[in-house]
């Protein structure tokens, strides 16, 4: 059993990872300032309400609750369009705060660090599916901030022997099939919950950002991976690193792309009502297609997603939305 620290563990992916880690027998402390997280998502773990960028708070947390075998770092600002409008705030919250955390981890001799990265580091890919050694050319400050933290981790690994995994999520989606956890950002910006609310009549029509992309139906294509599968991948990465597994950057996806219009059709099948759509222009920072080649992580950590077919993703998200 490992003793772990989760930053942003009250958020969407972090809370699912906390549940998966607990099921695997590990214990955790969560630090989250609750700007985007929910205290009720943290169960069976102590919640420290604080900002990860506060070095004094981190030093006291490590002193009182450590030693930690590993740290899983989810805390970050995530909205792409907001990062374009307010880039410096993203660099402060995503890069500067991560540096403060990393320094605290090295001072406390933490041996394993799992980082919540993003496919946004790739920008417009030249080849799809995307391999980890593809060109890294993020289109937004959000993607750039994730890439900067990846570089810090690689340099810390080379200089100090830190074992790390930077997990490049593609589109995290769905909700825990056992209930209680799902997407509820404020404001919500992700496609599936917005489409579900539009279809159910509890939200406005869905804004379709561009209908002239160079794809099979003119809408963007994305690789959707169930958040419960993502959570399990974090368990595999953490346990693997502690056992001497390989460090580096890894894609977390399925290798299959779905267009926005295909997602809307799946939502309509689950809800039983059409999704009202409001056409809009292309959104700054969006590439046309993002689909992973996930084979590196599967080989390194013997991981295969179980719940990431589109029908299951949408069905679990709809069950959470109805309860919400």
N, C-alpha and C positions, 0 to 999 in steps of 0.2 A: 504494500500500500504506500502510495506516494503522498507527500504533503505538498500542496500546490497553492499558488496565488493566481487568481484570475482577475485581470483588469477588465472593466466593462462587462463583468459577469452577470449584470442585471439586464443586459440588452438582448436583442433577438438571438444572434448566434451564440453569444456568451452564455446565456441561460440554458440553451439546449446543450451546449458543451458541458456545463456544470452538471446537468442531469446525467449525461452519458458517463462522465468521470465518476460520479457517485455510484452509478450502477456497476462500474468496473471495480469498485472497492476503494477508490481514492478519497481523500479528504481535501477540502479547499477553504480558503478565505477569499472573499470577493471584495475588491475595491471598486467603487463606482460612485460618481457624483450625482447620478440619477437625472442628469440633463436629458438623456435619451433612454435610460433604463427604467425598470419598474421594480420596486422593492419586493412586490409579491411574486416576482419571477425567481427570487432567491430563496430556496428552501433547503434546509439541512446544512447550511453554511453560514458562517458569520459574515455580515455585510458591514464593511467600513465605508461610510459615506464621505468620500474625499476625492480630490482631484489628483490624478496620477502625476501631474506636473509639479506637485509640491514635494520637494526633496526632503524637507523635515518630516512631513507626514510619512513618506516612504521609509525613512530611516527608523522612525518609531514603530511602524508596522512590522518591518523586518525584525526589529529587536524583540517586540512583544509576541509575535506570532510565528516567527521562524524557528529553526531554519526551514527553508523551502527547498524541496528537491527540484521543482520546476516552476516556471512562470508561463502562463498563457495570456497573451496580450491582445485583447479585443477592443480596448477603449480607443475610439477615434471618431472624428467627424466623417460622414460618409456620402453626403449628397453632392453629386458631380456638379450640377448647375450652380449650387451655392459656392462651391470651391472656385468656380470661374469668376463669380461676382466678388468673393471675399478670400482671395488666395492666401494672404498673410495670416488670417485667422486659422486656416487649415494647416499651414506650416507650423504655427505655434502649437496647435492642439495635437497634430499627428506626428510631427517630427521632433520638436523641442521636448514635448512630454515623453516621447519614446526614448530620447537620449537620457533624460533624467532617470527613467525607469531602468534602462540598461546599465547605467553607472551604478545604481543601487544593487542590481543583480550581481554585477561583477564584484562589488565590495563584499557582498554576502556569500560569494562562492556558489551561486546557483549554477547547476550543471546543465540544465536543459531549458530552452526558451522556444516556445511555439508562437509564431507571429501571424496575425490575421492580415494577410496581404490581399491582393486583388488582381484580377485579369486586366484591370485598367492600366497596369504597367506596360502593356503591349501596344496600346494605341491602335492604329489601323494595321492589322496584320497583313503581311505579304502573302502568307500561306495559311490555309485552314485545313484541318485542325492545327492549333498552335502548339508548338513544342516550347519547352522552357528555355531553350537556347535561341529562340527567335529574337529579333531586334526589339529592344526595349525603348519605346518612344511614346510615353504617355501623352494624351491629348488634353489632360486637365490637371490643375494643381492637386486634385485628389489623387490621381494616379501617380503624379510625380512625388507626392508625399510618401506614398507606399514604397515607391522605388528607393527613395532616400533611406528609409528605415531598413530595407533589405540590404543596402550597401553597408550601413553601420553594423548590421549583424554579421555580414561576411567579414568585415574588417576586424570585429571583435573576436570572431572565431579564429582568424589567422593569428591575431596577436595574443589572445588570452586562452584559447582552447575551448571557448564556449561551443556547446552543441546546440544547433538551432535548426528549425524548420520554418521557412516562410511559405505559408500555404496560400497560393493564389486562387482565391475563390472565383468561380464564374458567377452565375446568378443564384444566390442563396434564395430558397423559396420553400413554401409549404409550412406545415406546423406539426408539432409532436403528435403522433397518432394517439398517444395516451391522454392527451388533453392538457389544458392549462397554459400552454405556451404557444405563441404564434407572433405574427407581425402586427405591431400596433405602434408604429412610429408616429411622432407628432411634429410636423405634419408628415403624412404618409406620402412617399414618393415612388414606391415600388409597384410594378405593373400588376401583379396578380391580386393583391388586396384592393387596389384601386378599381380594377375591372370587376371584382366580386361586388364591391359596394355600388358601382354604377349599375350592374345588372339587378341587384336587389333593391334599388331605389333608395339606398341609404347614403349615397354619395353622388356627386355630379357626374355628367357624362365623362367618359374616359378621353383624355387628350391623346391623339395619335400623332406622335412626333415624326412627321415625314411619311409620305406614301410613295416616294420616288427613289428609294434606296436601291442599289444594284443587287437586289436579292430576288428570290423566286416569286414573291408577291408584293414587292415594293416596301415592305415593313422590315424593321431591323430583325436580325436573327441572333438568338442568345442560347447559351448552354445552361439549362436550368438544373440545379442540383438540390435535392431535398435537404433541408436544414438538419434533419436527424442524421442523414448520411454524413454531412459536414461535421457534425458533433462527434460521430464515431471516428472520423478521420483524425480529429484532434487527439482522441484517446490513443489511437494507433501511433501517431507521431510522437506523442509524449512518452509513451511506454517504449517505443523503439529507440528514441534518443537516449533514454536512461539506460538502455541495454547496449548502447554503442552503435546504434543505427546511423546511417549517413545523414550529414547535414546538407542544407542547401535549399533551393526554391523548388516548389512542387505545385503543379496544377491540380486543382480539385474541381472536376467537372465530370461529364459523362461521355463526351465525344460526339454527342448528338445535338444539333441545333434545332430550335423551334422559332418560327417567326412570331411577331406580335399578333398577327391575325390568327395564327394557329392557336395561340394561347387564348385569345378571345373566344374562339370556337369551343375550346375545352371548358372555359368558364360557363359558356351558355349551356353546355350539356349538363354541368353540375348544378347550376342554379335553376335551369329550366326557363330562362328568360333571356332575351337579347341584351347585349351590352351596348348601351347608347354611346356613340363615338362622336367626338368633336375633332375634326381634322386640324392639325397645327403644323407649323414649320419644323424643320429639323432642330434638334436640341444641341446647343454647343457642347462639345466634348464627347459626343456619341460616335463610335465607329459603326459601320454597317453590319458587320458580322463578328461575333466572338464565340468561338467554339474551341474547347480544349482538346488536346491530346493528353489524357490523364494517365498514360501507361507508366511514366516514371514513378509516380507515387504508388501505383498498384504493385509494381515489381518490388519496390523498396520496402513497403510496409504491408504487403499482402492484403490489399484493400479493394473491395468491389462494392459500389453503392447498391443498396437493396430497395430503396423507396423512390428513386429518382425518375421513374417514368412520369410523363406529364399528367396523366389521369390521376395518379396517386397524389402528386404534388397539389393539384388544384382541389381534389376532394378533401384532403386534410386541411388545406387553407380555408375552404368553405365551412368545414365543421367548426374551426376556431372562430371564424367570422360570425357565424350564427350565435355562438355562445357569447362572443364579445358584445 
